[in-house]
C-alpha cells in the first residue's frame, strides 16, 4: 500500500454513492459485478461508517460536509419548523450554519467543484463550480457560475431521477436511472477536464432512489427485478471506472456513502399513534399539520422520528409548561421505546434519544425533544396524512444507520468504525488544509 507523504497540497476527489452500504459494495465486488470499484479498493482501506442522527440524507451529507452535529450545522431534516410560526419550511444551503468543505477550500484560495451534494441549493458562490441537488426547481437555478449552464444543457444533464416514475413502473424507472447517472458522469468528466480544482465532490443520488424502490427485490433475488438492480450497479461501476481513470496516482480519493440500507417491512406513522394516545389534537375542520394544532396538543412528530413537545413560549399554540416537560419526556420516551408491531408484537424501536444526549451546539434550540430510531425494517414517518399506525407503500427499502461506506485510497484507516463527522477533518488532513476547531469528528488516517 502506498502512503502519500508529499509536502505539497494535494487534490482530493470525493465520490459519493448515496445510501450504498459497504457490505453490499463488497458483495458486488467479490461477485465480479463491480470490477472498477474492486480495483480501486485494492489500493486503500475501507470501513463501515455510522450515519447521522437522524440518518436522513439532508442531515448526513451536511454532517459529512461540515464535520459537525446538527446542533452546530443547523440541519435536522429536509424540512423543519419555521421559527416564530406554526408552519414548515424546506431546508436549503441557506440554513446551513457551518462552512462546508468546498467553502473551506475556496476560502483557502483553492478551487472546488461540488455536484449534486444534498443541501447545496441554492448554489454557494465559491471559487469554483457548484451544481445543486434535487431541491433546485430547474437547472438554470442550480448552477454557479452561470457559464456552466450552457455546457450542462448541451449534455442533457438531469438534476435527479424522477421518483414518481418509479411509483408507476420500475422498468421505466431503471431507464430514467441509467440516463440520469450517465449524464451526471458526463458532466463530471467534462468538468474534471475543463476546470482547475483542488477538491472535486460528486454524489450519485441515483443509488438511494434505486434502493428505496428495489432493495427488497435484490435481497429476495426476485427473478425479474433482482437482475435489474444488479445491472444498475454495474452501470454505476462502469461510470465510476471512467471517472477514476482520469485521476492521477497522486490524487487523493475518498469513496463514501451517507447511510446504509435494509429491507423495509413497515412504515410507522408516529403522529397517528400520538393522536390515538391523546397527545396530539387538531382544531376541528383544520388541515392536519403544525398549523392546525389544538392547544390541547402535548406532542407531535416530523420526519424522520423527530418528536417535539408543544412547549409554551416555543410553539405558537404551546400548552406544555416548562416545569411539566421533563415528566412528559420521560413518559413519551418510555412508551415510544416499547412500541410493538400490531401484527407480530415484535419491538420496532431501537432507541429513543433525548436531545441533550446527542446534540450540542448553538443550534440546539432547533433540535427535536426526542429522536426515535427504529430497528431495521421499521421506517419511522412524520406524516400527518396517514390514518393508520403502520402500513407500506411503494418503497421497499429504508435507511440503515450503521453500515455506510468509507474508503480512502493510499491510506490506512485507523478506526474499526468511522462516523460521518470524521470525513471533513480527514479530508482537510489529506488536502493539507486547516480544519475548523469546533469539529465533532476526528482524523481517521495516520500522518
N, C-alpha and C positions, 0 to 999 in steps of 0.2 A: 504494500500500500504506500502510495506517495503522500508525504506530508508537505504542505506548502509552507515555505519559510521566507519567502521573498519579503523585503522591507518595503517595497513599493505598494501603493494602494492597488487592490485587485478588483476586477469586475465580478459581480455576483448575478447569477441568473437564478430566479426562483420560479419553479414550475408547480402550480397548484392544481391538483386533481380533486375537486370539491367532493367531500364525503367518501373518498376511497380508503377503505381500511387497509392497513398493512397486511393482515392475514390474507385478504383477497388478492392483493397485488402479488404477494409471494406465491400463492397458489397458482395464479395465472402464469407467472414467470416460470415456475417449476414445470408447468404443463406445456411450456413452449408457446403459449399464446401471446406473450409479451417479450419477444427476444430483445428488442431495443432497450427496454427498461431493465431487463436482466443483465445486459452488458454494462449498463450504467451502474447498476447496483454492485457489480463486481469490484468497482474502484472506490468504494466507500463503505459506510456503515449505515444501517437503518434500525430504528427502534420504534415501538408503538408510542403514541403521544396522547395524553389526556386533552380533551377539548375544554371549552369554557363552560361556565355555569351561568345561564343555561347553554346547552350545546346547539344553539341555532347559528346559522352562518353569519348573520349580521354581527353577533357578539364574538364568535370565534375568530373570524378574519380580522376584526378590529383589534382583538387581543393579540393575534399574531403580528399585526401591523404596527402595534404600539408597545408591546411588551408589558401591558398593564391590565389590571382587572377592571370590570365595568364601572366601579366607583371612581376610577381615575379617568377612563376614556369616555364615560357617559352613555354607553350603548348597552341596553338590557334586552333588546329585541328589535325586530323590524318596525314595530310600532310602539308607541309609549303614550302615557298621559301627557297632554299639553298643559304645562304649568299654569295655574290660576284659572283653569276652565274645567268643564266636565266632558271634554272632547278628546279624541285620539288623533295623533299625528304620526305620519310616516317618518322614520329616522333617515337622515341623509348624511353626507360628509360634513354638512354644516353643523351637525350636532356632535361631531367627534371632538372631544376636548383635549386630546393629546396629539402630538406630532406623529404622523405616520412615517414609516421607513423611507418612502420616497421624498417626503418633505425634509427629513433629516439629511438625506443625500443631497438634495437641492440646496439646502441651507449651507452645506459644506462646499458649495461651488462646483459640484459634480452633477452630471446629467442622469436622469432617471426616466424609465418608461414603465408605466403601470397600465395593464389591460385587464378589464373585467373583474377587478377585485371588488367583492361586495362592500357597499357603502363608499364607493368612490364617485358617486353622483351627488351634486354637480361636480365636475372635474376641477381639482385644485390647479391653480396657476403656478406651476413649478418650472424649474429649469429642466425641461424635458417634455414628455408626452403623457397625457392621461386619457384613456378611453374607458368610460364609465361602465358600470354594471347594468343589470336589468331594471334598475329603478329609473333609468333615463327613459323618458317617453318616446324620444326619437333620436336617431343617430346624430343629427345636427346639434343636439344639446348635450351630447355625450362626450365630445372631444375637446381637448385643449392641446396645442393651439388649433385654430380653425383651419390652418393649412393642411392638417392631416385628413380633413373630411373628404376632400375630392379623391385621394388615393383609396380610402376605405370604400367609398361609394363605387369606385371603378372595380374594386374587388368583389363587391356584392356582400360586404361584411354585414353580419347579423349580430345584434346585441345579445340575443338569447334564443334558446329553443322555445317553442310555444307549448306550455303545459296543457293548454286546452285541447291541442291536437291529440295529446296522449290520452285524454279522457274520452275521446271519440274513437281512436284507432291506434293501437300500438304499432302496427305496420307503418302508418303514416308518421307516427312519432319518430320511429327509427330513421326514416328518410330525412326528416327535419333535423334530427340529431346529427346525422352524418354531414349534411350541408353546413349546418351552423359550426360544427367543430372544424371542418375543412377550411371554412372562410376565416375562422379565428386564427388557425395555424398559418394561413396565408398572410394575414395581417402581421402576425408575429415575425415571420421570416423576412417580410418586407421591411419592417421597422428595425430588425436586427442589422440589416444591411444598410439602411438609409440613415439611421441615427447613430450619433456617438452616445454611448451610455456607460455608466458605471454600475447601475442597477437596472435589471430588466425583470419585471414581476408580472406574470400572467396566470390567471386562474381559468381553468376549463370547468365551468359550472355544469356542463352537459352531463358529467358523470353523476352529479347529485340528482338531476332530473331522471336519469336512467334508473338509478336505484329506487327512487320513490315509486316509480311506476312498474318496475320489473324485477326488483330484488328477489322476491319470493320465487318467481319463476326460475331464476338462476339457481337458488338454493334447492328447489324441489326437482331440478333437472327436467323442467317442463319440455316436452318434445318439440313444441313449436317456438315458444318464446325464450327458452334457455339458450339455444344457439344464436338467437338474435342478440341477446345480452352479450355473449362472448364475442360476436362479430363487432359489436360496438367498441369493446375494449381492444380488440385487435386493431381497429382503426385508430383509436387513441394512441396505441403504441407506435403505429406507423407514423403518425403526425409528430409524436414526441421524438421519434428517431430522427426525423428530418430537422426538427428544431435543434436537438442536441448536437447534431453533426456540425452545426455552424459555430459551436463553441470551441475555443482553443483549449489546450491541455492546462493552461494556467488560469483559466476562468474558474471561479468558484461556482458550485452548483448545489442548490437545495431543491429536493422534490418533496412535497408535503401535501397533506390534506387537513381540513379544519375539524373533522369529526369522522367517526366511523359509521357503519350502517348495520342494520339487522332486520329480520322479517317483522313486519307489523301484524300483530294479532288483532288488536282492538285499539280504537281511539277512545280516549277517556275525556269526557266533557265536564270539567270541574264546575262550571257555572250552573249546570243542571243539578249537580249534587248540592252545591251551596244553596240553590233556590229550594230544593226539596227539603233540606235540613233547616230551613228558616233563617239562613244567614244573608240571603240575597232577596231583595224585593224590588219590583219595578212599579212606577206610577201607572195607574190604570190608563190604558189607551196609548201609552207611550211606546216608542221604539225600544226594544230590549238592547241595552248597552249602557255605558257610563253616563250618557246624557239623560237616561230615564231612571236613574237610581232613586228609589224612595229613601227618605231619611232613616227608615227602619233598617236599611241595609247595614250589615256589620262587616261584610267582606265580599269581594268579587275577584275575578281572575282574568288575566290576559295571557296570550301565547308567550312562550310555552311553559306552563306550570307556574306562572308568577301570580301570587296571591297578595292582594292589598287590603288592609283594613280600611274601613270607611271612617277615617280619623277626623275628629273635629279640628278645624284650623288648617287641615291639609286638603281635604276633599270639599267640593262645593256643597254637597249635601251631607257633610260629615256628622256622624252621630255617636261615634265611639270616643269616649273621653280618654285622654292620655293615661289617666290612672287605671283605666279598665283594660288597656291594651295588652299588658303582659299576660293576664289571666286568659284573655281571648286567644292570644297567640299560642299559649300552652294547650288550650282546648282544641284549637284547629289543628295544630301540629300533630297532636296525639291521634285525632280522628282521621286525618288525612294519611298518616303513616300506616293505618290499619285498613285502608280501602281494599276491598276484595272484588274480584271478578264476579259479577252477579250470577254467572252461569257455573263457573268451575270452583268458586270460592278461593281461588289462588290469590296470593298477595300481588298487588300491582305496583306498589311504591317501593323504591329502593331507599330513598332518603328524603326527609323534609328539612331543609336548611333554614335557619334564622339569618336574616340579612347581616347582622353583625358578625356572624361566624365566617362568612365568605366574602364580604365586600368591605373595602376600606379605601377611603379617599374622598376628595372634595365633592364628588357627585353621588355620595352615599344617600342623600335625601331623595334621589330618584329611584332608589332600589325598591324591589318588592319586599314586603314584610316577611314573606315566606317564599321559598322556591321548592317546588315539588318535583323531584327527579324520579322517573319511573324505572321499574325493572324492564329488561329487554322484552319487547313485544307490545308494551302498553304506551301508546303515544298520547301525552297529555296535551289537551287542546283548551284554548281560552275563548272559543267562540261563544257568542250569546244566542246563536240561531238554532242550536240543536234542541230537540225536545226529549232526548233520551240520554241516559248516563253514559252508555258505551255504544259503539257502533263501528262501522267500517265503510269506507267509500272506495274510490278508485286506487288509492295509494296502498301499496303492498310492502313498502319498505319505510323504515324510520331511522332517525339519527341514533347513534350509539356514542357514549361519552369517552370510552377508554381505549379505543384501538385505532385512532387516527395514525397517519404515516408521517415520519420524519426521516428523510435520507439526506446525508451530506457527503459529497464526493471528496475523496482525498483526505478525509479527516476521520478520527476515531471519536465517536460519540461516547462520552464518559459517564453516562447515566443509563440505567436499565429502562426507565420510562420517563419520557420528556413531557413537558407541558407546552401548550400554545404560547404561554408567556415567555418561553425560552427562545423563541425564534428570533425576535428582534435583537436582544443582546448578543446572540451568537452571530447573527448576520453582521452586526456592527464590528464584532471581533474579526470576522473573515474579511471585511472591507477596510479594516484599519480606520474605522470611523468612531469618533467619540459618541458614546451612548448617553442618553439622559440618566440622571442619578436616581430617579424615583421609580425604577422598573420593578416589576414583580417577578420577572424571570431571571434566569441565570445563564451564563455561557456554558454550553454543554460540549465544547471541544477543548482539547489541550492547546497550549501555546498562546 
